[in-house]
């Protein structure tokens, strides 16, 4: 009797938790809308201060509601997607905030790729922007030759993964500092090569047309029935689909045997090999998957921007991608979204710090590593039963 | 090929090799005492060049014109300034992260390099454009057929070699050097023997960074131009040179520096593409060499300490 009453009580509090968690997600959506829509420095500072306060004071209560969502992963993902959709509709007549939202979502895709490499498998990659750029340049070349755009996006990922396979041998044979050196050298080589190579547009870069999905022209304004929305809504839909897909994919990988193998390789290669895990195979899979995601994000980014140049893909940009990972909490795809928002949107909003952004990111990352190395949302130890609260 | 032309290439290659070796020695010293790679080391070289340049401008404004005095002051300012920077880096960034994963040290130093680059780009007057570096050395030259023996380059080569030898002597022959080598070999035992670990680390970083500061001045005097982003290439090549020679060995670092200079010189002569691809080639060489010999030509005795 008492047992079943307790179970019922637990079930009721569980659905209560879920309701609170849903309300929290809605509040985050409202915050996101205000954050993207505002032009005033005061409002922006207020929003960031509010978020920081909510982060600090909500830390005690958050795990309970997080578990309520984690027990229903599908619902949680749909809730997130729905929230971003509502934000996009609310912003439908403001092209610039929509463009920023798309950029953030595409950087999320690329960073999830890097997260699989660095956060899960322990492979350092300081050439993220180079693989992003490989996707972008592939898109520019293929689209100019009349290849259908869905194929172009996919090819962007494939070519980036293929470019990455050039580095597989060096990355497998080296580790730690040496592997970092190899990717740094590749990252600088890539942008230097583009600068001096005239057949790819040289320093002036290349122009692209907008995406065309079998007649669905992305660069045309959308009729929503009661009003006309900026054409960037199309790109929001596509990049949101990619980001959600990448997120679910990363989560599935993490929970699979492959994810377990990645973790083992990161924590101790020799022990992992002793237990029969193919260290080389795990590294190759993680590296290729990560570069594929970077390339896909890069190809969509290129077509959305309509113009790409070598200085979009320099070593400094690779460091920005890594900064997002570190700020968000390495290994946790959920942390990437707030980190990308802060790192990409804040300098766009505050034009006076735009020039100083590389400097500020550098200082930010150094401070994080010295004082909170686990980032905003640290990765949790995996739950054996999702949502069990272990 | 004409002997004179060949001699010219060798001469220029040696100059390049001296600069690379000066950078590589720093990497190898730091790795020796702390087992860390200071990825901002190349940017310390760049910062040294700019400190030297700023000193020159200040002296010019003050009306000091005697070339010998100016050269001496520029070199001292760069060396001492970077020694201080190196000690600060070790004290506030690298030592606090000793217990953290190596990845964090790697990131901190990478970001520090980015900070140094940006500081110069943003706050040095007109820093985002290449800055002319004054010709402070006597520019006499001797023509031997196709070979021009320039006095200033010769002075730079000799000065660079003297500094490398001096650092080597400090490490090999002095009590301080003994302490550095003791810490490099086994920091625990060194501590038991009464060696102040932290001070040795700071001094080592100061020495290596001072050498980098001099390298920056040598670079500026040789190319007569410095830019805020030269540190990236110098850092990557300096590190690769140190790795190729075997991290932790000073002779290896010098060897690696000259090897890289030789490869780059041969590449610029032998490759059928324009000289714009010089740096692309250098980075490709780095990747290929690292793949071929991941722990250097002179292999480490133990590749991993468990």
HADDOCK unambig.tbl for C-alpha pairs under 7 A between the chains (distance, minus, plus):
assign (segid A and resid 169 and name CA) (segid B and resid 291 and name CA) 6.82 0.50 0.50
assign (segid A and resid 170 and name CA) (segid B and resid 290 and name CA) 6.75 0.50 0.50
assign (segid A and resid 170 and name CA) (segid B and resid 291 and name CA) 4.48 0.50 0.50
assign (segid A and resid 173 and name CA) (segid B and resid 291 and name CA) 6.28 0.50 0.50
assign (segid A and resid 173 and name CA) (segid B and resid 294 and name CA) 6.43 0.50 0.50
assign (segid A and resid 174 and name CA) (segid B and resid 294 and name CA) 5.53 0.50 0.50
assign (segid A and resid 177 and name CA) (segid B and resid 37 and name CA) 7.00 0.50 0.50
assign (segid A and resid 182 and name CA) (segid B and resid 287 and name CA) 5.45 0.50 0.50
assign (segid A and resid 185 and name CA) (segid B and resid 236 and name CA) 6.89 0.50 0.50
assign (segid A and resid 185 and name CA) (segid B and resid 283 and name CA) 5.41 0.50 0.50
assign (segid A and resid 185 and name CA) (segid B and resid 287 and name CA) 6.78 0.50 0.50
assign (segid A and resid 189 and name CA) (segid B and resid 280 and name CA) 5.24 0.50 0.50
assign (segid A and resid 189 and name CA) (segid B and resid 283 and name CA) 5.88 0.50 0.50
assign (segid A and resid 192 and name CA) (segid B and resid 280 and name CA) 6.36 0.50 0.50
assign (segid A and resid 193 and name CA) (segid B and resid 280 and name CA) 6.05 0.50 0.50
assign (segid A and resid 196 and name CA) (segid B and resid 276 and name CA) 6.21 0.50 0.50
assign (segid A and resid 196 and name CA) (segid B and resid 277 and name CA) 6.93 0.50 0.50
assign (segid A and resid 358 and name CA) (segid B and resid 118 and name CA) 6.88 0.50 0.50
assign (segid A and resid 359 and name CA) (segid B and resid 114 and name CA) 6.93 0.50 0.50
assign (segid A and resid 359 and name CA) (segid B and resid 115 and name CA) 5.13 0.50 0.50
assign (segid A and resid 359 and name CA) (segid B and resid 118 and name CA) 5.60 0.50 0.50
assign (segid A and resid 362 and name CA) (segid B and resid 111 and name CA) 4.86 0.50 0.50
assign (segid A and resid 362 and name CA) (segid B and resid 112 and name CA) 6.57 0.50 0.50
assign (segid A and resid 362 and name CA) (segid B and resid 114 and name CA) 6.32 0.50 0.50
assign (segid A and resid 362 and name CA) (segid B and resid 115 and name CA) 5.61 0.50 0.50
assign (segid A and resid 366 and name CA) (segid B and resid 108 and name CA) 5.40 0.50 0.50
assign (segid A and resid 366 and name CA) (segid B and resid 111 and name CA) 6.77 0.50 0.50
assign (segid A and resid 369 and name CA) (segid B and resid 104 and name CA) 6.53 0.50 0.50
